[in-house]
């Protein structure tokens, strides 16, 4: 038995999880959870990265206290695309910009003027999203901060640097920058040169399982841990870690990583770089062992989170119970629409979208909640269907992992919409994938099949069978597409 700490940072909260792994054991306990609240300052929306780092240190202290002060390794995963800039002395040049900041408005069109969108997709396989790192760097061009920068570190790599003093760029997160060639697993050098992006800003690439240094003496003292404590590179994009923790028993599965976002797609051996794939806005991000996470981004439970915040944080279980009693598919919105990306006024914006499309306008919190969940299930259906068609990769089951597994209504609606069984769990998939990659690097588990077998044997899973036909969902999709 060995003990690992998984630092897992989501867009709304962070957590440090303590994992214990043995030949037939996989246990995960929450050592510390802390909020991740972006801050709006005069220059825009920023991450409070120092607050996150303080939460990480407190979490490592708590994880160590539960294991007698000894950890066998630490791994870090987080959301993608965002980064911090360091000067020549390694000091952070300002708080990292939040991907929901408005600075990239109109920027993609400027990039496409140099490299057309279709050519960009062929080179990188990345879906269009206005917040991709490439567009953020283009927006920052000419700024004093970028001009002074000697190094760019993605968020988990920045925290790893503060813990260890060593710099690296983990590949699964790097693949979300729109500067990596998914066929080679290396930088797209020619593309970067054409777009004026200096790849020397990035630290050397690391892959999941690589050594990433050891906790500095000052960190050991502050956390009370007994050294040495190695830091191991994991799938540092939280979705990569979550997909590694899908407890599938074969290859014919789709996954939906649910939380603030829904990431729905397939695990493939090679990218899909066709024009049809680009038009469908599927991305080819890199995963464990050189796999490709072929998926579509869907707004996810962000829609409901923003509504709940606007309503003054009502009791969620009661809200979901009331939503279950609202007629199904009365009104739906496009859960992938970038119009829902920014925070604020979410209930009104959903009502406005329904009004503009000539559908009944949801008025009560229960009606709006049902509209959101029906819309998410419909978006899940479309993504799973499109991924199978575009990749020529049929599936028999949909695995739902992440925070959305707690939402039984959403899981059942997803099974109904897809017409496929849904296996929900584990909830803390990203942290479990993080822990398992650390354990594999230290010889405790074998390949991905062994990892998934251990997950299936040790984690609580719930199966949802589809109810009724998929005709009404097909009709709802046609209604949405017609607009």
Secondary structure, DSSP 8 states (H G I E B T S, - for coil): -EEEEEEEE-SSEEEEEEEEEETTEEEEEEEEEEE---EEETTEEE--HHHHHHHHHHHHHHHHHTTTT--SEEEEEB-SS-EEEE-TTS-B-S--B-TTSGGGTTHHHHHHHHS-HHHHHHHH-----TT-HHHHHHHHTT-HHHHH-SEEEEHHHHHHHHHHS---EEHHHHTTTT-EETTTTEE-HHHHHHHT--GGGB--EE-TT-EEEE--HHHHHHHT--S--EEE----BHHHHHHHT---SSS-EEEEEESSSEEEEEEESS----HHHHHTT-EEEE-GGG-EEEEEEE-TTHHHHHHHHHTT---HHHHHHHHHTS-TTSS---TT-GGG-S-S-HHHHHHHHHHHTTS----SHHHHHHHHHHHHHHHHHHHHHHHHHHHT---SEEEEEEGGGG-HHHHHHHHHHHTSEEEE--TTHHHHHHHHHHHHHTTSS-SHHHHHHHHHHHS--EEE---S-SHHHHHHHHHHHH-
